[in-house]
């Protein structure tokens, strides 16, 4: 028994997840993450070397673990919860503390239990009743939350409280003195889109954690050792600890990279269908570019790999960004999103100050992911274009995945 215990202890380090730490400043480090040292570097134990690889956290592009995503079932994760900071959580609601009705508990397969204040919730969608991102956003001048019920539309209800089996909605005209509101079971609701103040962009170094159940969380990393990473979640106002075994990837933001999806367009996007109808109105166009999502919603995905950052577009698309000579390289993975059909075929082009500097040729969904790495030193403006091929623009959903500039 003692010998068996010793053997298990000896094997324990090998049970830690194998990680691949990528940075465009050095070769990928493949091994087990030992710790985040006092200099802010990830120490990676590489097989065959007595000296760990050290990668500064602000130079890390992505940490991947080779894990596959879960197959989610509505009964296991009946709610999609979007937070004001952009996080997406798949889970089951439960009652919060008895002394705080504004806080509820969300339980997820991969992140465990989180206490969430309802003021941090941007929207809730009931998986069984509505597909992702089908509920429209609120108008900028909206005065109330919008509750989309299965039976009816209630455009002036405010979300009061979330509990295990439903949500309390209050309409002051209908409910009057019943300030607690009316409780609606989850089965009756498609979702609630909330009017919230969007927080200022977070400018400190942070990680975006993509979990195996499709959830995404972000925060400033405080420690990383023993197969666990702990980060400060600014919106939830608490520390969150995740197991490496529950992660697909960690993408770093606000370090030596700036992502195009976090930048303003230099001018309004030029997007339109391949066959342009005479009454075309851009404001009614359904296939506008999406930030950090595939063009029709859902995560950006290329050949099975999910990306936390990027731009999801539909041919024909032309996006421009001002660089003002402030960056050295432009890096991205490109390809047709996994959600597109077999008819999809597009071509990617990059222009630097009006000069064509890259063209991909025709890419289909079956094509391997292409990585582009272009020098942009002294470039004032970069333009990203996706064109339809001669078979039209049917299903032409394309991704500029993890598109970023290097400082």
C-alpha positions in Angstrom: 0.0 0.0 0.0 2.8 2.4 0.9 4.6 1.6 -2.4 1.4 2.2 -4.3 1.0 5.6 -2.6 4.5 6.6 -3.4 4.0 5.7 -7.0 0.8 7.8 -7.2 2.6 10.7 -5.7 5.4 10.3 -8.2 2.9 10.3 -11.0 1.0 13.3 -9.8 2.9 16.0 -11.8 2.2 14.0 -15.0 -1.5 14.3 -14.3 -1.3 18.0 -14.8 -2.7 19.2 -18.1 -0.2 19.6 -20.9 -0.2 23.2 -22.0 1.0 25.0 -25.1 2.0 28.6 -24.4 2.2 30.6 -27.7 3.8 34.0 -28.2 4.9 35.6 -31.4 8.1 36.7 -29.6 9.4 33.1 -29.1 8.8 29.5 -30.0 5.8 27.8 -28.3 6.5 26.3 -24.9 4.9 22.9 -24.5 4.7 21.3 -21.1 3.1 21.8 -17.7 2.7 25.2 -16.1 4.5 25.3 -12.8 3.7 28.8 -11.7 3.4 32.5 -12.4 6.6 33.9 -11.0 7.1 37.2 -9.2 8.3 38.8 -12.5 5.0 38.0 -14.1 6.3 35.1 -16.2 4.7 31.7 -16.8 7.2 29.0 -16.0 6.6 25.9 -18.2 8.3 22.6 -17.4 9.3 21.3 -20.8 10.0 17.6 -21.3 13.8 16.9 -21.6 14.9 20.1 -20.1 15.9 20.9 -16.5 15.4 24.6 -17.1 11.7 25.8 -17.4 10.7 27.9 -20.3 9.7 31.4 -19.1 7.2 33.4 -21.0 6.2 36.9 -19.8 2.5 37.0 -19.3 2.1 40.3 -21.3 3.8 38.5 -24.3 1.6 35.4 -24.1 -0.8 35.2 -27.1 -2.7 32.1 -26.0 -2.5 29.1 -23.6 -4.2 26.0 -25.0 -4.7 22.6 -23.3 -5.9 20.3 -26.1 -9.2 19.7 -24.5 -12.4 19.3 -26.5 -15.6 21.1 -25.8 -18.6 19.6 -24.1 -21.8 18.6 -25.7 -24.3 20.8 -23.9 -27.8 19.6 -23.2 -30.6 22.1 -22.3 -31.4 20.2 -19.1 -27.8 20.4 -17.9 -27.3 24.1 -18.7 -30.8 25.7 -19.3 -29.7 29.3 -19.3 -27.3 31.5 -21.2 -26.3 34.4 -19.1 -24.4 37.4 -20.6 -22.7 39.8 -18.3 -22.1 43.5 -18.9 -18.3 42.9 -19.4 -18.9 40.5 -22.3 -18.7 37.2 -20.4 -21.0 34.3 -21.4 -22.0 31.7 -18.9 -23.9 28.4 -19.4 -25.6 27.1 -16.3 -28.5 26.6 -13.9 -29.8 29.4 -11.6 -30.3 28.9 -7.9 -31.4 31.0 -5.0 -28.9 33.5 -3.6 -28.2 34.6 -0.1 -31.4 35.1 2.0 -30.3 38.6 3.0 -29.6 39.9 -0.6 -32.4 39.5 -3.1 -30.3 41.1 -5.9 -27.8 38.3 -5.9 -28.4 34.8 -7.4 -26.3 31.7 -7.8 -25.3 30.3 -11.2 -24.0 26.8 -11.3 -22.0 25.5 -14.3 -20.4 22.2 -15.2 -16.9 23.8 -15.6 -16.9 26.9 -13.5 -18.7 25.6 -10.4 -20.7 28.1 -8.5 -20.8 31.9 -9.0 -22.7 34.5 -7.1 -23.9 37.2 -9.5 -25.6 40.5 -8.8 -28.5 41.1 -11.3 -27.0 44.5 -12.1 -24.1 42.6 -13.7 -26.5 40.8 -16.1 -26.9 42.2 -19.6 -29.2 39.5 -20.8 -30.5 36.0 -20.0 -31.7 33.5 -22.7 -33.6 30.3 -22.0 -31.8 27.7 -24.1 -35.0 25.6 -24.8 -37.0 28.6 -26.0 -34.6 30.8 -28.0 -31.5 30.5 -30.1 -28.4 32.6 -29.2 -28.5 36.3 -30.0 -32.0 36.2 -31.6 -33.5 38.6 -29.1 -32.9 42.2 -30.3 -30.8 44.6 -28.4 -32.5 47.5 -26.6 -32.7 50.9 -28.2 -30.2 53.4 -26.7 -33.2 55.5 -25.2 -35.0 52.5 -23.7 -36.3 53.2 -20.2 -36.9 49.6 -19.1 -35.7 46.1 -19.5 -37.4 44.1 -22.2 -38.8 40.7 -21.1 -39.6 38.4 -24.1 -42.2 35.9 -22.9 -43.3 32.8 -24.7 -46.9 34.0 -24.6 -46.5 37.7 -25.1 -44.1 40.6 -25.3 -43.7 42.8 -22.3 -41.6 45.8 -23.4 -41.6 47.7 -20.1 -40.7 45.2 -17.4 -37.7 45.4 -15.1 -35.9 42.4 -13.8 -36.2 42.4 -10.1 -34.9 39.0 -8.9 -33.6 35.7 -10.1 -34.4 32.5 -8.3 -34.0 28.8 -9.0 -37.2 28.2 -10.9 -37.8 31.6 -12.5 -37.5 35.3 -12.6 -39.4 38.2 -11.0 -40.4 40.9 -13.5 -42.0 44.2 -12.5 -44.1 46.4 -14.7 -45.1 49.5 -12.7 -48.3 50.1 -14.8 -49.5 46.5 -14.6 -48.2 45.5 -11.2 -48.7 48.8 -9.3 -48.0 48.4 -5.6 -46.8 44.8 -6.0 -43.2 46.1 -6.0 -41.8 42.6 -5.7 -43.1 41.9 -9.2 -44.6 38.8 -10.8 -42.8 35.6 -10.9 -42.5 33.9 -14.3 -41.2 30.3 -14.6 -38.2 29.8 -16.9 -40.5 27.7 -19.2 -42.6 30.8 -20.0 -39.7 33.0 -20.9 -37.5 33.3 -24.0 -35.3 35.8 -22.3 -34.7 39.1 -20.6 -32.6 41.9 -22.3 -31.6 44.4 -19.7 -30.8 48.1 -19.8 -27.4 48.4 -18.2 -24.5 50.9 -18.0 -21.6 49.4 -20.0 -18.5 49.5 -17.9 -15.4 51.4 -19.1 -13.0 49.1 -21.1 -10.6 47.3 -18.8 -7.1 48.5 -19.7 -5.0 46.2 -17.5 -3.5 42.9 -18.5 -6.2 40.2 -18.3 -7.0 36.7 -19.5 -10.0 35.5 -21.4 -10.9 32.0 -20.3 -12.7 29.8 -22.7 -14.2 26.8 -20.9 -15.1 23.4 -22.2 -18.8 24.0 -21.7 -18.6 27.1 -24.0 -18.6 29.6 -21.1 -16.2 32.6 -21.3 -14.9 34.5 -18.3 -12.3 37.2 -18.1 -10.2 38.8 -15.4 -6.7 39.9 -14.1 -4.6 36.8 -13.4 -3.3 36.7 -9.8 -1.8 33.2 -9.5 -1.2 30.1 -11.6 0.1 26.9 -10.1 -0.8 23.3 -9.4 -3.2 23.0 -12.3 -5.3 25.9 -11.1 -5.4 29.6 -12.2 -7.0 32.3 -10.0 -8.0 35.7 -11.4 -9.8 38.8 -10.2 -13.2 39.2 -11.8 -13.9 42.9 -11.9 -17.6 42.6 -12.7 -18.4 39.9 -10.1 -16.1 41.7 -7.6 -14.4 38.5 -6.4 -11.7 36.1 -7.2 -12.5 33.1 -9.4 -10.4 29.9 -9.6 -10.6 27.5 -12.5 -9.0 24.1 -13.1 -6.8 23.7 -16.2 -8.8 20.5 -16.9 -11.9 22.7 -17.4 -10.3 25.0 -19.9 -9.9 25.0 -23.7 -7.7 28.1 -23.8 -6.7 31.4 -22.1 -6.2 34.3 -24.4 -4.3 37.3 -23.1 -5.5 40.9 -23.7 -4.0 44.3 -23.1 -0.4 43.1 -23.2 1.9 43.4 -26.2 -1.1 42.8 -28.4 -4.2 44.9 -29.2 -7.1 43.1 -30.8 -8.9 44.7 -33.7 -12.2 43.7 -32.2 -11.4 46.1 -29.3 -10.7 49.0 -31.7 -13.0 51.5 -33.4 -13.5 51.3 -37.1 -11.6 54.1 -39.0 -14.8 54.6 -41.1 -18.2 52.9 -41.2 -17.9 49.3 -42.5 -18.6 48.7 -46.2 -20.7 45.6 -46.1 -23.3 44.4 -48.6 -24.7 41.3 -50.4 -23.0 40.0 -53.6 -26.2 40.8 -55.6 -27.1 44.3 -54.4 -30.9 45.0 -54.6 -31.9 48.5 -55.6 -33.6 49.1 -52.2 -30.7 47.9 -50.1 -30.5 49.7 -46.7 -27.4 49.0 -44.6 -29.2 49.6 -41.3 -31.4 46.7 -42.1 -28.6 44.4 -43.3 -28.6 41.2 -41.3 -24.9 40.2 -41.8 -23.0 43.1 -40.2 -19.6 42.4 -38.7 -19.6 41.0 -35.2 -16.9 41.5 -32.6 -15.7 38.4 -30.8 -18.5 36.3 -32.4 -19.1 34.5 -35.6 -21.2 36.4 -38.1 -24.6 34.8 -37.1 -23.8 34.6 -33.4 -22.0 32.0 -31.4 -18.3 31.6 -30.9 -15.7 32.1 -33.6 -14.7 28.6 -34.7 -12.2 27.4 -37.3 -11.7 23.6 -37.9 -12.9 22.9 -34.4 -10.8 25.5 -32.7 -12.7 28.1 -30.7 -11.3 31.7 -30.6 -12.1 34.2 -27.8 -11.3 37.2 -30.0 -11.8 38.2 -33.6 -14.1 39.6 -36.2 -16.9 37.5 -37.7 -18.0 38.9 -41.1 -20.0 37.9 -44.2 -18.9 38.5 -47.7 -18.8 41.2 -49.0 -17.1 43.0 -46.2 -14.5 45.8 -45.9 -13.3 47.0 -42.5 -10.7 49.7 -41.9 -8.6 50.5 -38.8 -6.3 53.4 -38.1 -2.8 52.3 -36.9 -1.2 55.7 -37.0 2.3 54.1 -37.3 2.0 52.7 -33.8 2.4 49.0 -34.4 4.9 46.6 -35.9 2.9 43.5 -37.1 -0.6 42.3 -37.9 -1.4 38.7 -37.0 -4.5 36.7 -37.5 -5.9 33.2 -38.3 -8.3 33.3 -41.2 -10.9 30.9 -42.6 -14.6 30.1 -43.1 -16.5 29.6 -39.9 -17.4 26.1 -38.9 -21.1 27.1 -38.9 -21.1 27.8 -42.6 -22.2 25.2 -45.1 -20.4 23.6 -48.0 -21.4 26.4 -50.4 -19.2 28.9 -48.6 -16.2 30.2 -50.5 -14.4 33.5 -49.8 -11.2 35.3 -50.4 -9.4 37.4 -47.8 -7.4 40.5 -48.7 -5.4 43.0 -46.6 -4.5 46.5 -47.7 -1.9 48.7 -46.0 -2.2 52.4 -46.8 -4.1 51.4 -50.0 -1.6 48.8 -51.1 -2.6 45.2 -51.4 -0.2 43.3 -49.1 -2.0 39.9 -48.8 -4.5 37.8 -50.6 -5.5 34.3 -49.6 -6.9 32.9 -52.8 -10.3 31.1 -52.5 -10.9 29.4 -49.1 -13.7 27.0 -48.3 -14.8 25.5 -45.0 -12.7 22.4 -45.7 -9.5 24.5 -46.1 -6.8 24.4 -43.4 -6.7 27.5 -41.1 -4.3 30.1 -42.6 -2.1 32.2 -40.3 -1.0 35.6 -41.6 1.7 37.6 -40.1 2.4 40.9 -41.8 4.8 43.8 -41.1 2.9 47.0 -40.6 5.7 49.3 -39.3 4.9 52.9 -40.3 1.5 51.9 -41.7 -1.2 54.5 -41.1 -4.3 52.5 -42.0 -5.1 48.8 -42.6 -8.1 47.5 -44.5 -9.5 44.0 -44.2 -11.6 42.7 -47.0 -13.5 39.5 -47.6 -14.9 39.0 -51.1 -17.3 36.5 -52.5 -16.1 34.2 -55.3 -17.8 33.7 -58.6 -20.4 31.3 -57.1 -22.0 34.1 -55.0 -22.1 34.8 -51.3 -24.3 32.0 -50.0 -23.2 30.9 -46.5 -20.0 33.0 -46.8 -19.4 33.4 -43.1 -15.7 34.3 -42.6 -13.5 34.9 -39.6 -10.5 37.2 -38.8 -9.8 35.0 -35.7 -7.6 36.5 -33.0 -6.9 39.4 -35.4 -4.4 41.6 -33.5 -1.7 44.2 -33.8 1.7 43.9 -32.0 2.9 47.0 -30.2 
